[in-house]
Amino acid sequence: MLAELQHRLQAAICEGADPGALLRGNELGLQAYRFAYRARLVEALQDNHPALHQALGDAAFTALTHAYLAEHPSSEPSIRWFGAQLADFMARWPELPHPALVDLARLDWALRHAFDAPAHAPLRPEQLADPAQWTATALRLQPHVRISALHWQVAPAWHALQQAREAGVEAELPAPEPLDHALLSWRIGLAPQWRSLDAAEADSLRGVQGQSAADWLAAQGEAALPQAVAHLQRWVVDGLLVAP
């Protein structure tokens, strides 16, 4: 009986369902719960998408949140994951001011993932110093590493938004330019990091997972070997790879 009452109350708050006799005579209290629930979800999206919120402003961001909630009700036990489909929803949302905002949302979400995803002991440069050990050294990406496909150059806008936020002023955003590229996001310590990748490095990084260092380097070919070694050295310094 208690479980049924809890389910009906949850449906009344989250989905706007009729609570029946459960809250009869206390409709004002129910409305307060519904308002607080939606407000908390707006706050969760703001927390996970700070640059997007700043670029859109309060009113437009709240409208986006309500439209998103209508199509994608929160379904995970943790509110952390409300927003996982926001960028894809934005790509179809007819009221979106500019398609580059979709990529800004993807960047925000990638940095949030980098912040709270697990991390293992990183592969250290000395563990690759002896070529004789390369066959036994498996290359695995850290769980917080993500490669995202973007279609707009959002880096200038992101930096402008960050600088304006730190200065407490309104950002003046440069006009976005189309650019198909890959975005790498990861974490060093507790600080999320990101940078753009060219096509060659993005393909190389996608291909390392599970291979030994020896097999991966051999697969690059003799002509590309110097660049492959440079990539591997940078990935190790950045902490993208897991220690064996």
URSULZI-V687764 format. One line per field, one symbol per residue. ss: DSSP state (a for helix, b for strand, c for the rest). phi: phi as a letter, one per 30 degrees, with the letter a starting at -180 (. if undefined). A space follows every 50 residues. Layout:
# URSULZI-V687764
ss->???
phi->???
This chain:
# URSULZI-V687764
ss->caaaaaaaaaaaaacccccaaaacccaaaaaaaaaaaaaaaaaaaaaaca aaaaaacaaaaaaaaaaaaaacccccccaaaccccaaaaaaaccccccca aaaaaaaaaaaaaaaacccccbccaaaaccaaaaaacbccbccccbbbbb bbbcaaaaaaaaaaaaacccccccccbbbbbbbbbbbbccbbbbbbbcaa aaaaaacccccbaaaaaaacccccaaaaaaaaaaaaaaccbbcc
phi->.dddddddddddddcidddidebejbdddddddddddddddeddddddbd ddedddieddddddedddddcbedbcecdecdkdcddddddcddcddadd dddddddedddddddcddbceddceddcdcedcddccdcbddeddbccdc bbdceedddddddddddibddcddddcdadacccbabciccdbaadcddd ddddddddeiddedddddddiddcdeddddddddddddidccdd
